[in-house]
Amino acid sequence: MKLLLTSGGVSNPSIREALVGLLGKPIEESTALCIPTAMYGMLPGTAVMTWRQIAGQSPTPLVELGWKSVGMLELTALPSIEAANWVPLVRETDALLVCGGDVLYLHHWMRESGLAELFPSLEETVYVGLSAGSMVLAPQVGEEFVGWRPAGGGDRGLGLVGFGVFPHLDNAMCPENTMADAVRWAGRVAVPGYAIDDETAITVVDGVVEVVSEGHWRLFER
């Protein structure tokens, strides 16, 4: 997959340009699937937010970018559906729009649904992560971001990238996400980490990592 990992969605022209580059064609000619599952791990507080994200009425733009078509893929439903009814759809879609919410809840359902197993074969698919949707690809999330807890405990992610993501840096709506908080987070995780604000994104293509930003960010090396 080609990865576009964001904190606040496709929030500025630079990130949008990066998305178009990854797609290899205009957004208006591209299809997408919205994955809202992570938000359910934070209910009831996110019920309205979940609807707004799916409806394209969120302050974190994903669905409302002008796609040729947008569908919804709910991971919690997939174990009860024949793979033949959803796997071809995923394979044919240009972009997966993975919403924010509870990162470990998302991780659980990515594995439980079988979606994570498809990732290595989706070579041309563009994965667009928003907050938890970006964090879930890391080897380790960090205890600061553990809300919903899996039965086995821990804070492991999918490990599809070799770094962690600390989102919403210095966002006034997230007072616990200051740079000082990011420094403490980075000191506790065992992998390099990027602290990114909502005007920053990270692209990963064939293992090459680049930062796209109209805001501010910091890399914590190991």
HELIX and SHEET records of a PDB file:
HELIX    1   1 PRO A   13  LEU A   23  1                                  11    
HELIX    2   2 ILE A   27  GLU A   29  5                                   3    
HELIX    3   3 THR A   37  TYR A   40  1                                   4    
HELIX    4   4 ALA A   47  ALA A   55  1                                   9    
HELIX    5   5 VAL A   63  LEU A   65  5                                   3    
HELIX    6   6 LEU A   75  SER A   80  5                                   6    
HELIX    7   7 ALA A   83  ASN A   85  5                                   3    
HELIX    8   8 VAL A   87  GLU A   92  1                                   6    
HELIX    9   9 VAL A  103  SER A  113  1                                  11    
HELIX   10  10 LEU A  115  LEU A  118  1                                   4    
HELIX   11  11 PHE A  119  SER A  121  5                                   3    
HELIX   12  12 ALA A  132  MET A  135  1                                   4    
HELIX   13  13 GLU A  143  PHE A  145  5                                   3    
HELIX   14  14 MET A  179  ARG A  188  1                                  10    
SHEET    1   A 7 SER A  69  MET A  72  0                                        
SHEET    2   A 7 THR A  31  ILE A  35  1                                        
SHEET    3   A 7 ALA A  95  VAL A  98  1                                        
SHEET    4   A 7 VAL A 126  LEU A 130  1                                        
SHEET    5   A 7 LYS A   2  THR A   6  1                                        
SHEET    6   A 7 THR A 200  VAL A 205 -1                                        
SHEET    7   A 7 VAL A 208  SER A 213 -1                                        
SHEET    1   B 3 GLY A 164  PHE A 166  0                                        
SHEET    2   B 3 GLY A 193  ILE A 196  1                                        
SHEET    3   B 3 TRP A 217  PHE A 220 -1                                        
END                                                                             
